[in-house]
Amino acid sequence: MKYLINVLASISVVLNTITGGSYRNTFSARVGYCSVNGDPWAIRTEKWIDRILGDGHCFSEHMNEKCGFSENGGG
């Protein structure tokens, strides 16, 4: 199971990087970061991700990875 979680986390990091985010953060963490900062796309995306992975997932990931974010939108 740990292997599967690691693979899924890696896919999330690749998705984040492809969509303009940092290679140091997952897509969920970036969505949480941008949602807290009021970005409309992130607020909409967060609702979908949280429905699938559980309420508060994106915010929780943002807080877990918080030190990896810069002031330019998580990149």
Predicted model as a PDB file, atoms N, CA, C, CB and O in Angstrom, pLDDT in the B-factor column:
MODEL        1                                                                  
ATOM      1  N   MET A   1       0.823  -1.200   0.000  1.00 84.00           N  
ATOM      2  CA  MET A   1       0.000   0.000   0.000  1.00 84.00           C  
ATOM      3  C   MET A   1       0.868   1.265   0.000  1.00 84.00           C  
ATOM      4  CB  MET A   1      -0.937  -0.002   1.213  1.00 84.00           C  
ATOM      5  O   MET A   1       0.541   2.241  -0.676  1.00 84.00           O  
ATOM      6  N   LYS A   2       1.962   1.249   0.750  1.00 89.00           N  
ATOM      7  CA  LYS A   2       2.841   2.416   0.797  1.00 89.00           C  
ATOM      8  C   LYS A   2       3.393   2.719  -0.595  1.00 89.00           C  
ATOM      9  CB  LYS A   2       3.996   2.188   1.797  1.00 89.00           C  
ATOM     10  O   LYS A   2       3.527   3.884  -0.970  1.00 89.00           O  
ATOM     11  N   TYR A   3       3.714   1.680  -1.360  1.00 93.00           N  
ATOM     12  CA  TYR A   3       4.216   1.859  -2.721  1.00 93.00           C  
ATOM     13  C   TYR A   3       3.183   2.591  -3.576  1.00 93.00           C  
ATOM     14  CB  TYR A   3       4.569   0.495  -3.355  1.00 93.00           C  
ATOM     15  O   TYR A   3       3.525   3.520  -4.307  1.00 93.00           O  
ATOM     16  N   LEU A   4       1.928   2.174  -3.485  1.00 93.00           N  
ATOM     17  CA  LEU A   4       0.855   2.811  -4.256  1.00 93.00           C  
ATOM     18  C   LEU A   4       0.706   4.281  -3.873  1.00 93.00           C  
ATOM     19  CB  LEU A   4      -0.477   2.072  -4.037  1.00 93.00           C  
ATOM     20  O   LEU A   4       0.539   5.131  -4.749  1.00 93.00           O  
ATOM     21  N   ILE A   5       0.764   4.589  -2.595  1.00 89.00           N  
ATOM     22  CA  ILE A   5       0.660   5.976  -2.141  1.00 89.00           C  
ATOM     23  C   ILE A   5       1.832   6.802  -2.680  1.00 89.00           C  
ATOM     24  CB  ILE A   5       0.622   6.040  -0.593  1.00 89.00           C  
ATOM     25  O   ILE A   5       1.648   7.944  -3.101  1.00 89.00           O  
ATOM     26  N   ASN A   6       3.017   6.233  -2.666  1.00 91.00           N  
ATOM     27  CA  ASN A   6       4.186   6.934  -3.212  1.00 91.00           C  
ATOM     28  C   ASN A   6       4.041   7.195  -4.705  1.00 91.00           C  
ATOM     29  CB  ASN A   6       5.455   6.127  -2.952  1.00 91.00           C  
ATOM     30  O   ASN A   6       4.404   8.270  -5.184  1.00 91.00           O  
ATOM     31  N   VAL A   7       3.518   6.230  -5.440  1.00 94.00           N  
ATOM     32  CA  VAL A   7       3.305   6.405  -6.880  1.00 94.00           C  
ATOM     33  C   VAL A   7       2.270   7.505  -7.130  1.00 94.00           C  
ATOM     34  CB  VAL A   7       2.845   5.073  -7.533  1.00 94.00           C  
ATOM     35  O   VAL A   7       2.470   8.360  -7.993  1.00 94.00           O  
ATOM     36  N   LEU A   8       1.181   7.486  -6.387  1.00 91.00           N  
ATOM     37  CA  LEU A   8       0.147   8.513  -6.558  1.00 91.00           C  
ATOM     38  C   LEU A   8       0.679   9.902  -6.193  1.00 91.00           C  
ATOM     39  CB  LEU A   8      -1.085   8.178  -5.698  1.00 91.00           C  
ATOM     40  O   LEU A   8       0.353  10.882  -6.863  1.00 91.00           O  
ATOM     41  N   ALA A   9       1.484   9.992  -5.150  1.00 91.00           N  
ATOM     42  CA  ALA A   9       2.078  11.282  -4.778  1.00 91.00           C  
ATOM     43  C   ALA A   9       3.018  11.768  -5.877  1.00 91.00           C  
ATOM     44  CB  ALA A   9       2.839  11.167  -3.436  1.00 91.00           C  
ATOM     45  O   ALA A   9       3.067  12.963  -6.167  1.00 91.00           O  
ATOM     46  N   SER A  10       3.759  10.853  -6.485  1.00 94.00           N  
ATOM     47  CA  SER A  10       4.662  11.229  -7.585  1.00 94.00           C  
ATOM     48  C   SER A  10       3.881  11.755  -8.780  1.00 94.00           C  
ATOM     49  CB  SER A  10       5.522  10.029  -8.011  1.00 94.00           C  
ATOM     50  O   SER A  10       4.284  12.734  -9.409  1.00 94.00           O  
ATOM     51  N   ILE A  11       2.781  11.113  -9.090  1.00 96.00           N  
ATOM     52  CA  ILE A  11       1.929  11.572 -10.198  1.00 96.00           C  
ATOM     53  C   ILE A  11       1.398  12.972  -9.892  1.00 96.00           C  
ATOM     54  CB  ILE A  11       0.746  10.581 -10.440  1.00 96.00           C  
ATOM     55  O   ILE A  11       1.324  13.820 -10.782  1.00 96.00           O  
ATOM     56  N   SER A  12       1.031  13.211  -8.641  1.00 95.00           N  
ATOM     57  CA  SER A  12       0.533  14.524  -8.242  1.00 95.00           C  
ATOM     58  C   SER A  12       1.602  15.602  -8.400  1.00 95.00           C  
ATOM     59  CB  SER A  12       0.044  14.483  -6.798  1.00 95.00           C  
ATOM     60  O   SER A  12       1.300  16.716  -8.827  1.00 95.00           O  
ATOM     61  N   VAL A  13       2.842  15.281  -8.060  1.00 95.00           N  
ATOM     62  CA  VAL A  13       3.943  16.237  -8.216  1.00 95.00           C  
ATOM     63  C   VAL A  13       4.175  16.535  -9.698  1.00 95.00           C  
ATOM     64  CB  VAL A  13       5.242  15.689  -7.565  1.00 95.00           C  
ATOM     65  O   VAL A  13       4.394  17.685 -10.077  1.00 95.00           O  
ATOM     66  N   VAL A  14       4.125  15.495 -10.534  1.00 97.00           N  
ATOM     67  CA  VAL A  14       4.298  15.692 -11.986  1.00 97.00           C  
ATOM     68  C   VAL A  14       3.161  16.557 -12.526  1.00 97.00           C  
ATOM     69  CB  VAL A  14       4.341  14.319 -12.736  1.00 97.00           C  
ATOM     70  O   VAL A  14       3.408  17.480 -13.301  1.00 97.00           O  
ATOM     71  N   LEU A  15       1.926  16.275 -12.130  1.00 95.00           N  
ATOM     72  CA  LEU A  15       0.784  17.092 -12.573  1.00 95.00           C  
ATOM     73  C   LEU A  15       0.970  18.541 -12.152  1.00 95.00           C  
ATOM     74  CB  LEU A  15      -0.540  16.541 -12.000  1.00 95.00           C  
ATOM     75  O   LEU A  15       0.713  19.453 -12.937  1.00 95.00           O  
ATOM     76  N   ASN A  16       1.413  18.760 -10.927  1.00 95.00           N  
ATOM     77  CA  ASN A  16       1.639  20.119 -10.453  1.00 95.00           C  
ATOM     78  C   ASN A  16       2.698  20.823 -11.288  1.00 95.00           C  
ATOM     79  CB  ASN A  16       2.050  20.108  -8.985  1.00 95.00           C  
ATOM     80  O   ASN A  16       2.537  21.991 -11.644  1.00 95.00           O  
ATOM     81  N   THR A  17       3.768  20.127 -11.599  1.00 95.00           N  
ATOM     82  CA  THR A  17       4.853  20.718 -12.379  1.00 95.00           C  
ATOM     83  C   THR A  17       4.402  21.036 -13.806  1.00 95.00           C  
ATOM     84  CB  THR A  17       6.060  19.776 -12.407  1.00 95.00           C  
ATOM     85  O   THR A  17       4.713  22.102 -14.337  1.00 95.00           O  
ATOM     86  N   ILE A  18       3.673  20.112 -14.419  1.00 96.00           N  
ATOM     87  CA  ILE A  18       3.184  20.316 -15.792  1.00 96.00           C  
ATOM     88  C   ILE A  18       2.246  21.519 -15.863  1.00 96.00           C  
ATOM     89  CB  ILE A  18       2.458  19.051 -16.302  1.00 96.00           C  
ATOM     90  O   ILE A  18       2.223  22.228 -16.869  1.00 96.00           O  
ATOM     91  N   THR A  19       1.476  21.752 -14.804  1.00 93.00           N  
ATOM     92  CA  THR A  19       0.517  22.856 -14.802  1.00 93.00           C  
ATOM     93  C   THR A  19       1.089  24.148 -14.237  1.00 93.00           C  
ATOM     94  CB  THR A  19      -0.699  22.468 -14.015  1.00 93.00           C  
ATOM     95  O   THR A  19       0.345  25.083 -13.938  1.00 93.00           O  
ATOM     96  N   GLY A  20       2.415  24.203 -14.091  1.00 93.00           N  
ATOM     97  CA  GLY A  20       3.057  25.464 -13.729  1.00 93.00           C  
ATOM     98  C   GLY A  20       3.460  25.623 -12.275  1.00 93.00           C  
ATOM     99  O   GLY A  20       3.938  26.687 -11.884  1.00 93.00           O  
ATOM    100  N   GLY A  21       3.279  24.600 -11.475  1.00 91.00           N  
ATOM    101  CA  GLY A  21       3.650  24.685 -10.071  1.00 91.00           C  
ATOM    102  C   GLY A  21       5.070  24.199  -9.826  1.00 91.00           C  
ATOM    103  O   GLY A  21       5.792  23.841 -10.756  1.00 91.00           O  
ATOM    104  N   SER A  22       5.445  24.193  -8.584  1.00 90.00           N  
ATOM    105  CA  SER A  22       6.782  23.780  -8.172  1.00 90.00           C  
ATOM    106  C   SER A  22       6.911  22.263  -8.189  1.00 90.00           C  
ATOM    107  CB  SER A  22       7.103  24.321  -6.778  1.00 90.00           C  
ATOM    108  O   SER A  22       5.945  21.548  -7.922  1.00 90.00           O  
ATOM    109  N   TYR A  23       8.091  21.781  -8.500  1.00 91.00           N  
ATOM    110  CA  TYR A  23       8.368  20.350  -8.447  1.00 91.00           C  
ATOM    111  C   TYR A  23       8.478  19.855  -7.005  1.00 91.00           C  
ATOM    112  CB  TYR A  23       9.653  20.034  -9.207  1.00 91.00           C  
ATOM    113  O   TYR A  23       8.599  18.654  -6.761  1.00 91.00           O  
ATOM    114  N   ARG A  24       8.436  20.778  -6.065  1.00 90.00           N  
ATOM    115  CA  ARG A  24       8.563  20.415  -4.648  1.00 90.00           C  
ATOM    116  C   ARG A  24       7.224  20.185  -3.964  1.00 90.00           C  
ATOM    117  CB  ARG A  24       9.315  21.489  -3.913  1.00 90.00           C  
ATOM    118  O   ARG A  24       7.196  19.821  -2.788  1.00 90.00           O  
ATOM    119  N   ASN A  25       6.122  20.387  -4.660  1.00 92.00           N  
ATOM    120  CA  ASN A  25       4.810  20.288  -4.038  1.00 92.00           C  
ATOM    121  C   ASN A  25       3.860  19.434  -4.867  1.00 92.00           C  
ATOM    122  CB  ASN A  25       4.220  21.672  -3.833  1.00 92.00           C  
ATOM    123  O   ASN A  25       4.018  19.299  -6.081  1.00 92.00           O  
ATOM    124  N   THR A  26       2.874  18.865  -4.190  1.00 94.00           N  
ATOM    125  CA  THR A  26       1.834  18.116  -4.881  1.00 94.00           C  
ATOM    126  C   THR A  26       0.792  19.075  -5.455  1.00 94.00           C  
ATOM    127  CB  THR A  26       1.170  17.099  -3.927  1.00 94.00           C  
ATOM    128  O   THR A  26       0.704  20.234  -5.048  1.00 94.00           O  
ATOM    129  N   PHE A  27       0.014  18.577  -6.397  1.00 96.00           N  
ATOM    130  CA  PHE A  27      -1.048  19.379  -6.985  1.00 96.00           C  
ATOM    131  C   PHE A  27      -2.069  19.767  -5.922  1.00 96.00           C  
ATOM    132  CB  PHE A  27      -1.728  18.617  -8.130  1.00 96.00           C  
ATOM    133  O   PHE A  27      -2.547  20.901  -5.908  1.00 96.00           O  
ATOM    134  N   SER A  28      -2.405  18.842  -5.036  1.00 95.00           N  
ATOM    135  CA  SER A  28      -3.370  19.144  -3.969  1.00 95.00           C  
ATOM    136  C   SER A  28      -2.879  20.267  -3.066  1.00 95.00           C  
ATOM    137  CB  SER A  28      -3.645  17.894  -3.133  1.00 95.00           C  
ATOM    138  O   SER A  28      -3.660  21.136  -2.679  1.00 95.00           O  
ATOM    139  N   ALA A  29      -1.603  20.258  -2.730  1.00 95.00           N  
ATOM    140  CA  ALA A  29      -1.053  21.314  -1.875  1.00 95.00           C  
ATOM    141  C   ALA A  29      -1.109  22.662  -2.584  1.00 95.00           C  
ATOM    142  CB  ALA A  29       0.397  20.986  -1.472  1.00 95.00           C  
ATOM    143  O   ALA A  29      -1.418  23.681  -1.967  1.00 95.00           O  
ATOM    144  N   ARG A  30      -0.810  22.665  -3.879  1.00 95.00           N  
ATOM    145  CA  ARG A  30      -0.879  23.922  -4.639  1.00 95.00           C  
ATOM    146  C   ARG A  30      -2.304  24.437  -4.716  1.00 95.00           C  
ATOM    147  CB  ARG A  30      -0.319  23.730  -6.052  1.00 95.00           C  
ATOM    148  O   ARG A  30      -2.543  25.638  -4.583  1.00 95.00           O  
ATOM    149  N   VAL A  31      -3.253  23.533  -4.931  1.00 96.00           N  
ATOM    150  CA  VAL A  31      -4.661  23.933  -4.956  1.00 96.00           C  
ATOM    151  C   VAL A  31      -5.064  24.510  -3.608  1.00 96.00           C  
ATOM    152  CB  VAL A  31      -5.566  22.736  -5.321  1.00 96.00           C  
ATOM    153  O   VAL A  31      -5.755  25.527  -3.550  1.00 96.00           O  
ATOM    154  N   GLY A  32      -4.636  23.870  -2.519  1.00 95.00           N  
ATOM    155  CA  GLY A  32      -4.936  24.391  -1.183  1.00 95.00           C  
ATOM    156  C   GLY A  32      -4.341  25.768  -0.970  1.00 95.00           C  
ATOM    157  O   GLY A  32      -5.000  26.661  -0.438  1.00 95.00           O  
ATOM    158  N   TYR A  33      -3.093  25.940  -1.387  1.00 94.00           N  
ATOM    159  CA  TYR A  33      -2.407  27.238  -1.251  1.00 94.00           C  
ATOM    160  C   TYR A  33      -3.140  28.330  -2.042  1.00 94.00           C  
ATOM    161  CB  TYR A  33      -0.937  27.127  -1.737  1.00 94.00           C  
ATOM    162  O   TYR A  33      -3.420  29.408  -1.519  1.00 94.00           O  
ATOM    163  N   CYS A  34      -3.440  28.033  -3.290  1.00 95.00           N  
ATOM    164  CA  CYS A  34      -4.087  29.031  -4.152  1.00 95.00           C  
ATOM    165  C   CYS A  34      -5.523  29.301  -3.714  1.00 95.00           C  
ATOM    166  CB  CYS A  34      -4.068  28.567  -5.612  1.00 95.00           C  
ATOM    167  O   CYS A  34      -6.013  30.421  -3.857  1.00 95.00           O  
ATOM    168  N   SER A  35      -6.200  28.287  -3.184  1.00 96.00           N  
ATOM    169  CA  SER A  35      -7.560  28.468  -2.690  1.00 96.00           C  
ATOM    170  C   SER A  35      -7.581  29.402  -1.485  1.00 96.00           C  
ATOM    171  CB  SER A  35      -8.180  27.116  -2.322  1.00 96.00           C  
ATOM    172  O   SER A  35      -8.440  30.278  -1.388  1.00 96.00           O  
ATOM    173  N   VAL A  36      -6.634  29.214  -0.565  1.00 95.00           N  
ATOM    174  CA  VAL A  36      -6.522  30.094   0.607  1.00 95.00           C  
ATOM    175  C   VAL A  36      -6.301  31.537   0.159  1.00 95.00           C  
ATOM    176  CB  VAL A  36      -5.362  29.633   1.536  1.00 95.00           C  
ATOM    177  O   VAL A  36      -6.773  32.473   0.803  1.00 95.00           O  
ATOM    178  N   ASN A  37      -5.582  31.708  -0.945  1.00 94.00           N  
ATOM    179  CA  ASN A  37      -5.299  33.051  -1.472  1.00 94.00           C  
ATOM    180  C   ASN A  37      -6.379  33.561  -2.420  1.00 94.00           C  
ATOM    181  CB  ASN A  37      -3.969  33.049  -2.188  1.00 94.00           C  
ATOM    182  O   ASN A  37      -6.211  34.614  -3.035  1.00 94.00           O  
ATOM    183  N   GLY A  38      -7.487  32.828  -2.546  1.00 96.00           N  
ATOM    184  CA  GLY A  38      -8.661  33.318  -3.264  1.00 96.00           C  
ATOM    185  C   GLY A  38      -8.678  33.128  -4.768  1.00 96.00           C  
ATOM    186  O   GLY A  38      -9.494  33.752  -5.446  1.00 96.00           O  
ATOM    187  N   ASP A  39      -7.806  32.289  -5.319  1.00 96.00           N  
ATOM    188  CA  ASP A  39      -7.826  32.053  -6.765  1.00 96.00           C  
ATOM    189  C   ASP A  39      -9.069  31.248  -7.137  1.00 96.00           C  
ATOM    190  CB  ASP A  39      -6.538  31.312  -7.223  1.00 96.00           C  
ATOM    191  O   ASP A  39      -9.269  30.150  -6.619  1.00 96.00           O  
ATOM    192  N   PRO A  40      -9.914  31.786  -8.038  1.00 97.00           N  
ATOM    193  CA  PRO A  40     -11.172  31.116  -8.385  1.00 97.00           C  
ATOM    194  C   PRO A  40     -10.992  29.693  -8.931  1.00 97.00           C  
ATOM    195  CB  PRO A  40     -11.910  31.941  -9.401  1.00 97.00           C  
ATOM    196  O   PRO A  40     -11.761  28.796  -8.583  1.00 97.00           O  
ATOM    197  N   TRP A  41      -9.981  29.481  -9.784  1.00 96.00           N  
ATOM    198  CA  TRP A  41      -9.783  28.132 -10.338  1.00 96.00           C  
ATOM    199  C   TRP A  41      -9.483  27.134  -9.222  1.00 96.00           C  
ATOM    200  CB  TRP A  41      -8.633  28.130 -11.376  1.00 96.00           C  
ATOM    201  O   TRP A  41      -9.925  25.986  -9.274  1.00 96.00           O  
ATOM    202  N   ALA A  42      -8.736  27.573  -8.221  1.00 96.00           N  
ATOM    203  CA  ALA A  42      -8.347  26.677  -7.128  1.00 96.00           C  
ATOM    204  C   ALA A  42      -9.531  26.374  -6.218  1.00 96.00           C  
ATOM    205  CB  ALA A  42      -7.203  27.293  -6.313  1.00 96.00           C  
ATOM    206  O   ALA A  42      -9.668  25.250  -5.733  1.00 96.00           O  
ATOM    207  N   ILE A  43     -10.370  27.347  -5.987  1.00 97.00           N  
ATOM    208  CA  ILE A  43     -11.553  27.133  -5.142  1.00 97.00           C  
ATOM    209  C   ILE A  43     -12.453  26.080  -5.778  1.00 97.00           C  
ATOM    210  CB  ILE A  43     -12.336  28.463  -4.932  1.00 97.00           C  
ATOM    211  O   ILE A  43     -12.960  25.193  -5.091  1.00 97.00           O  
ATOM    212  N   ARG A  44     -12.651  26.179  -7.096  1.00 97.00           N  
ATOM    213  CA  ARG A  44     -13.469  25.183  -7.805  1.00 97.00           C  
ATOM    214  C   ARG A  44     -12.804  23.804  -7.801  1.00 97.00           C  
ATOM    215  CB  ARG A  44     -13.721  25.635  -9.254  1.00 97.00           C  
ATOM    216  O   ARG A  44     -13.460  22.791  -7.562  1.00 97.00           O  
ATOM    217  N   THR A  45     -11.510  23.778  -8.064  1.00 97.00           N  
ATOM    218  CA  THR A  45     -10.776  22.510  -8.122  1.00 97.00           C  
ATOM    219  C   THR A  45     -10.717  21.844  -6.753  1.00 97.00           C  
ATOM    220  CB  THR A  45      -9.358  22.738  -8.653  1.00 97.00           C  
ATOM    221  O   THR A  45     -10.819  20.622  -6.643  1.00 97.00           O  
ATOM    222  N   GLU A  46     -10.553  22.655  -5.714  1.00 97.00           N  
ATOM    223  CA  GLU A  46     -10.487  22.119  -4.356  1.00 97.00           C  
ATOM    224  C   GLU A  46     -11.762  21.360  -3.996  1.00 97.00           C  
ATOM    225  CB  GLU A  46     -10.248  23.246  -3.352  1.00 97.00           C  
ATOM    226  O   GLU A  46     -11.700  20.320  -3.341  1.00 97.00           O  
ATOM    227  N   LYS A  47     -12.899  21.866  -4.414  1.00 97.00           N  
ATOM    228  CA  LYS A  47     -14.169  21.192  -4.121  1.00 97.00           C  
ATOM    229  C   LYS A  47     -14.185  19.785  -4.711  1.00 97.00           C  
ATOM    230  CB  LYS A  47     -15.355  22.009  -4.671  1.00 97.00           C  
ATOM    231  O   LYS A  47     -14.633  18.842  -4.059  1.00 97.00           O  
ATOM    232  N   TRP A  48     -13.699  19.643  -5.936  1.00 97.00           N  
ATOM    233  CA  TRP A  48     -13.674  18.332  -6.589  1.00 97.00           C  
ATOM    234  C   TRP A  48     -12.685  17.392  -5.922  1.00 97.00           C  
ATOM    235  CB  TRP A  48     -13.327  18.482  -8.063  1.00 97.00           C  
ATOM    236  O   TRP A  48     -13.012  16.239  -5.641  1.00 97.00           O  
ATOM    237  N   ILE A  49     -11.490  17.874  -5.669  1.00 96.00           N  
ATOM    238  CA  ILE A  49     -10.472  17.016  -5.045  1.00 96.00           C  
ATOM    239  C   ILE A  49     -10.920  16.590  -3.653  1.00 96.00           C  
ATOM    240  CB  ILE A  49      -9.111  17.747  -4.967  1.00 96.00           C  
ATOM    241  O   ILE A  49     -10.765  15.427  -3.281  1.00 96.00           O  
ATOM    242  N   ASP A  50     -11.470  17.518  -2.886  1.00 96.00           N  
ATOM    243  CA  ASP A  50     -11.913  17.202  -1.529  1.00 96.00           C  
ATOM    244  C   ASP A  50     -13.095  16.231  -1.530  1.00 96.00           C  
ATOM    245  CB  ASP A  50     -12.293  18.482  -0.791  1.00 96.00           C  
ATOM    246  O   ASP A  50     -13.244  15.449  -0.591  1.00 96.00           O  
ATOM    247  N   ARG A  51     -13.928  16.267  -2.555  1.00 97.00           N  
ATOM    248  CA  ARG A  51     -15.012  15.286  -2.659  1.00 97.00           C  
ATOM    249  C   ARG A  51     -14.456  13.881  -2.835  1.00 97.00           C  
ATOM    250  CB  ARG A  51     -15.943  15.633  -3.827  1.00 97.00           C  
ATOM    251  O   ARG A  51     -14.985  12.913  -2.288  1.00 97.00           O  
ATOM    252  N   ILE A  52     -13.389  13.788  -3.604  1.00 94.00           N  
ATOM    253  CA  ILE A  52     -12.801  12.473  -3.903  1.00 94.00           C  
ATOM    254  C   ILE A  52     -11.914  11.979  -2.763  1.00 94.00           C  
ATOM    255  CB  ILE A  52     -11.987  12.539  -5.199  1.00 94.00           C  
ATOM    256  O   ILE A  52     -12.001  10.816  -2.371  1.00 94.00           O  
ATOM    257  N   LEU A  53     -11.068  12.850  -2.233  1.00 93.00           N  
ATOM    258  CA  LEU A  53     -10.058  12.435  -1.251  1.00 93.00           C  
ATOM    259  C   LEU A  53     -10.405  12.780   0.193  1.00 93.00           C  
ATOM    260  CB  LEU A  53      -8.749  13.061  -1.593  1.00 93.00           C  
ATOM    261  O   LEU A  53      -9.641  12.468   1.106  1.00 93.00           O  
ATOM    262  N   GLY A  54     -11.546  13.420   0.403  1.00 95.00           N  
ATOM    263  CA  GLY A  54     -11.985  13.733   1.761  1.00 95.00           C  
ATOM    264  C   GLY A  54     -11.938  15.218   2.061  1.00 95.00           C  
ATOM    265  O   GLY A  54     -11.053  15.935   1.592  1.00 95.00           O  
ATOM    266  N   ASP A  55     -12.905  15.671   2.852  1.00 96.00           N  
ATOM    267  CA  ASP A  55     -12.989  17.088   3.206  1.00 96.00           C  
ATOM    268  C   ASP A  55     -11.687  17.580   3.830  1.00 96.00           C  
ATOM    269  CB  ASP A  55     -14.154  17.329   4.169  1.00 96.00           C  
ATOM    270  O   ASP A  55     -11.122  16.936   4.714  1.00 96.00           O  
ATOM    271  N   GLY A  56     -11.228  18.724   3.358  1.00 96.00           N  
ATOM    272  CA  GLY A  56     -10.042  19.354   3.907  1.00 96.00           C  
ATOM    273  C   GLY A  56      -8.727  18.807   3.377  1.00 96.00           C  
ATOM    274  O   GLY A  56      -7.663  19.207   3.851  1.00 96.00           O  
ATOM    275  N   HIS A  57      -8.772  17.891   2.392  1.00 95.00           N  
ATOM    276  CA  HIS A  57      -7.540  17.289   1.883  1.00 95.00           C  
ATOM    277  C   HIS A  57      -6.564  18.335   1.350  1.00 95.00           C  
ATOM    278  CB  HIS A  57      -7.863  16.288   0.790  1.00 95.00           C  
ATOM    279  O   HIS A  57      -5.390  18.331   1.722  1.00 95.00           O  
ATOM    280  N   CYS A  58      -7.035  19.222   0.489  1.00 96.00           N  
ATOM    281  CA  CYS A  58      -6.140  20.204  -0.136  1.00 96.00           C  
ATOM    282  C   CYS A  58      -5.544  21.154   0.902  1.00 96.00           C  
ATOM    283  CB  CYS A  58      -6.895  21.008  -1.206  1.00 96.00           C  
ATOM    284  O   CYS A  58      -4.347  21.440   0.859  1.00 96.00           O  
ATOM    285  N   PHE A  59      -6.349  21.637   1.817  1.00 95.00           N  
ATOM    286  CA  PHE A  59      -5.838  22.534   2.852  1.00 95.00           C  
ATOM    287  C   PHE A  59      -4.820  21.811   3.730  1.00 95.00           C  
ATOM    288  CB  PHE A  59      -6.993  23.081   3.712  1.00 95.00           C  
ATOM    289  O   PHE A  59      -3.783  22.373   4.083  1.00 95.00           O  
ATOM    290  N   SER A  60      -5.122  20.569   4.076  1.00 93.00           N  
ATOM    291  CA  SER A  60      -4.211  19.778   4.886  1.00 93.00           C  
ATOM    292  C   SER A  60      -2.871  19.572   4.178  1.00 93.00           C  
ATOM    293  CB  SER A  60      -4.841  18.433   5.220  1.00 93.00           C  
ATOM    294  O   SER A  60      -1.814  19.689   4.799  1.00 93.00           O  
ATOM    295  N   GLU A  61      -2.914  19.269   2.891  1.00 93.00           N  
ATOM    296  CA  GLU A  61      -1.678  19.103   2.125  1.00 93.00           C  
ATOM    297  C   GLU A  61      -0.913  20.420   2.030  1.00 93.00           C  
ATOM    298  CB  GLU A  61      -1.986  18.568   0.718  1.00 93.00           C  
ATOM    299  O   GLU A  61       0.315  20.443   2.109  1.00 93.00           O  
ATOM    300  N   HIS A  62      -1.644  21.506   1.861  1.00 93.00           N  
ATOM    301  CA  HIS A  62      -1.002  22.828   1.842  1.00 93.00           C  
ATOM    302  C   HIS A  62      -0.258  23.075   3.151  1.00 93.00           C  
ATOM    303  CB  HIS A  62      -2.051  23.944   1.606  1.00 93.00           C  
ATOM    304  O   HIS A  62       0.885  23.530   3.134  1.00 93.00           O  
ATOM    305  N   MET A  63      -0.887  22.781   4.270  1.00 93.00           N  
ATOM    306  CA  MET A  63      -0.247  23.008   5.569  1.00 93.00           C  
ATOM    307  C   MET A  63       0.943  22.072   5.752  1.00 93.00           C  
ATOM    308  CB  MET A  63      -1.259  22.810   6.713  1.00 93.00           C  
ATOM    309  O   MET A  63       1.958  22.476   6.319  1.00 93.00           O  
ATOM    310  N   ASN A  64       0.840  20.834   5.287  1.00 89.00           N  
ATOM    311  CA  ASN A  64       1.948  19.878   5.407  1.00 89.00           C  
ATOM    312  C   ASN A  64       3.159  20.305   4.582  1.00 89.00           C  
ATOM    313  CB  ASN A  64       1.492  18.485   4.971  1.00 89.00           C  
ATOM    314  O   ASN A  64       4.299  20.063   4.978  1.00 89.00           O  
ATOM    315  N   GLU A  65       2.914  20.940   3.433  1.00 86.00           N  
ATOM    316  CA  GLU A  65       3.995  21.308   2.519  1.00 86.00           C  
ATOM    317  C   GLU A  65       4.275  22.805   2.510  1.00 86.00           C  
ATOM    318  CB  GLU A  65       3.661  20.850   1.120  1.00 86.00           C  
ATOM    319  O   GLU A  65       4.989  23.296   1.635  1.00 86.00           O  
ATOM    320  N   LYS A  66       3.725  23.529   3.466  1.00 80.00           N  
ATOM    321  CA  LYS A  66       3.736  24.987   3.480  1.00 80.00           C  
ATOM    322  C   LYS A  66       5.126  25.605   3.259  1.00 80.00           C  
ATOM    323  CB  LYS A  66       3.184  25.469   4.784  1.00 80.00           C  
ATOM    324  O   LYS A  66       5.240  26.614   2.563  1.00 80.00           O  
ATOM    325  N   CYS A  67       6.150  25.033   3.821  1.00 70.00           N  
ATOM    326  CA  CYS A  67       7.474  25.644   3.711  1.00 70.00           C  
ATOM    327  C   CYS A  67       8.008  25.611   2.280  1.00 70.00           C  
ATOM    328  CB  CYS A  67       8.449  24.939   4.638  1.00 70.00           C  
ATOM    329  O   CYS A  67       8.974  26.314   1.986  1.00 70.00           O  
ATOM    330  N   GLY A  68       7.425  24.832   1.389  1.00 62.00           N  
ATOM    331  CA  GLY A  68       7.903  24.747   0.019  1.00 62.00           C  
ATOM    332  C   GLY A  68       7.311  25.774  -0.922  1.00 62.00           C  
ATOM    333  O   GLY A  68       7.665  25.801  -2.101  1.00 62.00           O  
ATOM    334  N   PHE A  69       6.414  26.625  -0.429  1.00 62.00           N  
ATOM    335  CA  PHE A  69       5.760  27.605  -1.293  1.00 62.00           C  
ATOM    336  C   PHE A  69       6.461  28.947  -1.256  1.00 62.00           C  
ATOM    337  CB  PHE A  69       4.313  27.774  -0.893  1.00 62.00           C  
ATOM    338  O   PHE A  69       6.990  29.363  -0.225  1.00 62.00           O  
ATOM    339  N   SER A  70       6.455  29.611  -2.385  1.00 57.00           N  
ATOM    340  CA  SER A  70       7.006  30.967  -2.472  1.00 57.00           C  
ATOM    341  C   SER A  70       5.850  31.941  -2.596  1.00 57.00           C  
ATOM    342  CB  SER A  70       7.992  31.112  -3.679  1.00 57.00           C  
ATOM    343  O   SER A  70       4.689  31.532  -2.583  1.00 57.00           O  
ATOM    344  N   GLU A  71       6.145  33.176  -2.711  1.00 50.00           N  
ATOM    345  CA  GLU A  71       5.120  34.214  -2.786  1.00 50.00           C  
ATOM    346  C   GLU A  71       4.502  34.336  -4.176  1.00 50.00           C  
ATOM    347  CB  GLU A  71       5.707  35.542  -2.377  1.00 50.00           C  
ATOM    348  O   GLU A  71       3.569  35.121  -4.346  1.00 50.00           O  
ATOM    349  N   ASN A  72       4.971  33.608  -5.163  1.00 47.00           N  
ATOM    350  CA  ASN A  72       4.464  33.774  -6.530  1.00 47.00           C  
ATOM    351  C   ASN A  72       3.463  32.716  -6.931  1.00 47.00           C  
ATOM    352  CB  ASN A  72       5.600  33.760  -7.498  1.00 47.00           C  
ATOM    353  O   ASN A  72       3.520  32.210  -8.052  1.00 47.00           O  
ATOM    354  N   GLY A  73       2.549  32.368  -6.047  1.00 48.00           N  
ATOM    355  CA  GLY A  73       1.483  31.463  -6.426  1.00 48.00           C  
ATOM    356  C   GLY A  73       1.835  29.986  -6.316  1.00 48.00           C  
ATOM    357  O   GLY A  73       1.304  29.168  -7.067  1.00 48.00           O  
ATOM    358  N   GLY A  74       2.697  29.644  -5.414  1.00 48.00           N  
ATOM    359  CA  GLY A  74       3.010  28.263  -5.200  1.00 48.00           C  
ATOM    360  C   GLY A  74       4.076  27.713  -6.103  1.00 48.00           C  
ATOM    361  O   GLY A  74       4.325  26.508  -6.097  1.00 48.00           O  
ATOM    362  N   GLY A  75       4.715  28.562  -6.881  1.00 44.00           N  
ATOM    363  CA  GLY A  75       5.683  28.083  -7.841  1.00 44.00           C  
ATOM    364  C   GLY A  75       7.058  28.238  -7.385  1.00 44.00           C  
ATOM    365  O   GLY A  75       7.991  27.872  -8.101  1.00 44.00           O  
TER     366      GLY A  75                                                      
ENDMDL                                                                          
END                                                                             
